[in-house]
Amino acid sequence: ILNWLQTNEIFATFFMVGELLEHKPELLDKILDGGHEIAFHTMNHTRIDSKNFRNTFEQEIETFSKLTSGKSKGFRAPSLSLNKKSSWVIDSLEKYDYKYDSSIISAKTHLYGVPSADLKPYKISQHSINKNDPNGKLIEFPLLTTKLLGWRIPAAGGFFLRALPLKLIENAITKNSKNNIPSIFYIHSWELTPEFMPRLSLPIYSKFITYHNIEKAFPKMDKLIQK
């Protein structure tokens, strides 16, 4: 993946799960030496709206800071689980001098979404996760969406990259560009390397979300990068 990014002169933010850096600390230097950015994705990929997670979150930030020598200034909640219930995380990120969050998407799915959120970057606060708060200290970078049959849906990556026609995603990026809005896009490492992804025994719905068109993720992402 790092070689692919370098070949295409593309720089990325790697939202890392801390336990992976504990297991493979050499990944940090490989990522940073390539000119990419390290950001925080919790230590164990725990949804931040999980029961009692608030009690351990700041300890996780401190652990991740030690692993990365304080180089992380951005955060993404696992499964984009930032919502009204978990908005406390913004104050914790401010406390540890984080500069931005990218956990909001202005569409609704069964797992995540804040459909009332702005489409363009804005200042976020614990009391205003969907609209600009002039007093906010963190910048929110909401993920890419598009409209399909009148419904606003995610178009930022993951399952939606694999499931949606590539032209629909391209059009969403083009529209954002015309409106001077950055298109925040993501992809999981395991989607780009399906040959290393084990076929887990999952419930039918989860299995579909995880594996549908997984072999098309890299070719589609490569076409987007080239374009």
C-alpha positions as CSV (number, residue, x, y, z in Angstrom):
1,I,0.0,0.0,0.0
2,L,2.8,2.4,0.8
3,N,4.6,1.6,-2.5
4,W,1.3,2.2,-4.3
5,L,0.8,5.6,-2.7
6,Q,4.4,6.6,-3.4
7,T,4.1,5.5,-7.1
8,N,1.0,7.7,-7.5
9,E,2.5,10.6,-5.4
10,I,-0.4,10.4,-3.0
11,F,-0.1,11.2,0.7
12,A,-2.6,9.7,3.2
13,T,-3.6,9.9,6.8
14,F,-3.3,6.5,8.5
15,F,-5.9,6.3,11.3
16,M,-4.1,3.6,13.3
17,V,-5.4,1.2,16.0
18,G,-2.8,1.4,18.8
19,E,-2.6,-2.3,19.4
20,L,-1.3,-2.7,15.8
21,L,1.6,-0.3,16.5
22,E,2.3,-2.2,19.8
23,H,2.6,-5.4,17.7
24,K,4.4,-3.8,14.7
25,P,6.2,-0.6,15.9
26,E,8.2,-0.5,12.7
27,L,5.0,0.6,10.9
28,L,5.3,4.0,12.4
29,D,8.6,4.9,10.8
30,K,7.6,3.3,7.5
31,I,4.4,5.5,7.3
32,L,6.1,8.7,8.5
33,D,9.1,8.2,6.2
34,G,6.7,8.1,3.3
35,G,5.5,11.6,4.1
36,H,2.2,10.3,5.5
37,E,0.4,11.2,8.7
38,I,-0.4,9.1,11.8
39,A,-3.7,9.7,13.5
40,F,-5.6,8.0,16.4
41,H,-8.3,5.3,15.9
42,T,-8.4,4.1,19.6
43,M,-6.2,1.3,20.9
44,N,-8.5,-1.6,20.2
45,H,-11.0,-0.3,17.6
46,T,-13.7,0.2,20.3
47,R,-16.8,2.2,19.5
48,I,-16.6,5.4,21.5
49,D,-20.3,5.1,22.4
50,S,-19.7,1.8,24.1
51,K,-20.7,1.5,27.7
52,N,-18.0,2.8,30.1
53,F,-15.5,3.5,27.3
54,R,-15.3,7.2,28.4
55,N,-13.5,6.0,31.6
56,T,-10.6,4.6,29.6
57,F,-10.4,6.8,26.6
58,E,-7.9,9.4,27.9
59,Q,-5.6,6.6,29.1
60,E,-5.7,5.3,25.5
61,I,-4.8,8.7,24.2
62,E,-1.8,8.8,26.5
63,T,-0.7,5.3,25.5
64,F,-1.0,6.2,21.8
65,S,0.9,9.4,22.3
66,K,3.8,7.4,23.8
67,L,3.7,5.0,20.9
68,T,3.8,7.8,18.3
69,S,6.0,10.3,20.2
70,G,3.1,12.7,20.3
71,K,2.8,12.9,16.5
72,S,-0.9,12.3,16.3
73,K,-3.1,15.4,16.0
74,G,-6.2,13.8,14.4
75,F,-8.9,11.3,15.4
76,R,-11.4,9.1,13.8
77,A,-13.9,7.1,15.9
78,P,-14.2,3.4,15.1
79,S,-17.3,2.7,13.0
80,L,-17.8,6.6,12.9
81,S,-19.4,6.2,16.3
82,L,-19.3,9.9,17.2
83,N,-22.9,11.0,18.0
84,K,-24.7,12.9,20.7
85,K,-24.2,10.1,23.2
86,S,-20.4,10.1,22.6
87,S,-19.8,13.8,22.0
88,W,-17.8,13.9,25.2
89,V,-14.8,12.8,23.1
90,I,-14.4,16.3,21.7
91,D,-13.5,17.7,25.1
92,S,-11.0,14.9,25.7
93,L,-9.4,15.5,22.3
94,E,-9.1,19.3,23.0
95,K,-7.5,18.5,26.4
96,Y,-4.8,16.6,24.6
97,D,-4.2,19.3,22.0
98,Y,-5.7,17.4,19.1
99,K,-6.4,19.6,16.1
100,Y,-9.1,17.8,14.1
101,D,-11.7,15.0,14.0
102,S,-13.0,13.1,11.0
103,S,-15.8,10.9,12.4
104,I,-18.9,12.6,11.1
105,I,-20.8,11.7,7.9
106,S,-24.0,13.6,7.0
107,A,-26.0,10.5,6.1
108,K,-27.6,7.8,8.2
109,T,-26.9,4.1,8.2
110,H,-27.6,1.4,10.8
111,L,-24.1,1.8,12.3
112,Y,-23.4,5.6,12.1
113,G,-24.3,8.9,10.7
114,V,-25.4,12.5,11.6
115,P,-27.7,13.4,8.8
116,S,-28.0,17.0,9.9
117,A,-24.3,17.6,9.8
118,D,-22.6,20.1,7.5
119,L,-21.1,18.8,4.3
120,K,-18.0,21.0,4.5
121,P,-15.4,21.3,7.3
122,Y,-16.5,23.2,10.4
123,K,-15.5,23.8,14.0
124,I,-16.9,21.1,16.2
125,S,-17.6,21.1,19.9
126,Q,-19.2,18.7,22.4
127,H,-22.4,20.7,22.3
128,S,-22.5,21.1,18.5
129,I,-21.3,18.1,16.6
130,N,-23.4,18.8,13.4
131,K,-22.9,22.5,12.8
132,N,-20.2,25.1,13.1
133,D,-19.5,26.3,16.6
134,P,-17.4,29.6,16.5
135,N,-15.9,28.7,19.9
136,G,-14.9,25.2,18.8
137,K,-11.2,24.3,18.9
138,L,-11.3,21.2,16.7
139,I,-11.9,21.2,12.9
140,E,-14.4,18.5,11.8
141,F,-13.7,17.0,8.4
142,P,-16.9,15.2,7.4
143,L,-16.7,12.3,5.0
144,L,-17.9,12.3,1.4
145,T,-21.6,11.7,0.6
146,T,-23.8,11.7,-2.5
147,K,-27.5,11.6,-3.4
148,L,-29.2,8.5,-4.8
149,L,-32.9,8.6,-5.7
150,G,-33.3,11.7,-3.4
151,W,-31.6,10.1,-0.4
152,R,-28.2,11.2,0.9
153,I,-25.9,8.3,1.3
154,P,-22.3,7.7,2.2
155,A,-19.9,7.7,-0.7
156,A,-16.6,7.9,1.2
157,G,-15.2,4.4,0.9
158,G,-15.4,1.0,2.5
159,F,-18.6,-0.9,1.6
160,F,-19.9,2.1,-0.4
161,L,-16.8,2.2,-2.6
162,R,-17.3,-1.5,-3.3
163,A,-21.0,-1.3,-3.9
164,L,-21.7,2.0,-5.7
165,P,-21.0,2.7,-9.3
166,L,-17.6,4.4,-9.7
167,K,-19.2,7.1,-11.7
168,L,-21.5,8.1,-8.9
169,I,-18.5,8.6,-6.6
170,E,-16.6,10.5,-9.2
171,N,-19.5,12.8,-9.7
172,A,-19.8,13.4,-5.9
173,I,-16.1,14.4,-5.8
174,T,-16.4,16.6,-8.9
175,K,-19.4,18.4,-7.3
176,N,-17.5,19.0,-4.1
177,S,-14.6,20.4,-6.0
178,K,-16.8,22.9,-7.8
179,N,-18.1,24.0,-4.5
180,N,-14.6,24.2,-3.0
181,I,-15.3,21.4,-0.5
182,P,-12.7,18.7,0.1
183,S,-13.8,15.2,-0.5
184,I,-12.8,13.2,2.6
185,F,-12.3,9.6,1.5
186,Y,-11.2,6.4,3.3
187,I,-10.3,2.9,2.6
188,H,-9.4,0.0,4.9
189,S,-6.0,-1.7,4.4
190,W,-7.7,-5.2,4.4
191,E,-9.9,-4.1,1.5
192,L,-6.9,-3.2,-0.6
193,T,-5.2,-6.6,0.1
194,P,-8.1,-9.1,0.1
195,E,-5.6,-11.9,-0.4
196,F,-4.6,-11.5,3.2
197,M,-8.2,-11.1,4.6
198,P,-9.5,-14.3,6.2
199,R,-13.0,-15.5,5.4
200,L,-14.6,-15.2,8.8
201,S,-17.8,-17.0,9.8
202,L,-20.2,-14.0,10.2
203,P,-23.9,-13.4,10.3
204,I,-25.3,-13.0,6.7
205,Y,-25.7,-9.2,6.9
206,S,-22.2,-8.7,8.4
207,K,-20.7,-11.1,5.9
208,F,-22.2,-9.2,3.0
209,I,-21.0,-5.8,4.3
210,T,-17.5,-7.1,4.9
211,Y,-16.9,-9.1,1.7
212,H,-19.2,-7.8,-1.0
213,N,-17.1,-6.9,-4.1
214,I,-13.9,-6.9,-2.0
215,E,-11.9,-7.9,-5.0
216,K,-13.0,-4.7,-6.7
217,A,-11.9,-2.3,-4.0
218,F,-8.3,-1.9,-5.1
219,P,-9.1,-1.5,-8.9
220,K,-11.8,1.1,-8.1
221,M,-9.6,3.0,-5.7
222,D,-6.7,2.9,-8.2
223,K,-8.9,4.4,-10.9
224,L,-10.0,7.2,-8.5
225,I,-6.4,7.9,-7.6
226,Q,-5.3,8.0,-11.2
227,K,-8.2,10.3,-12.1
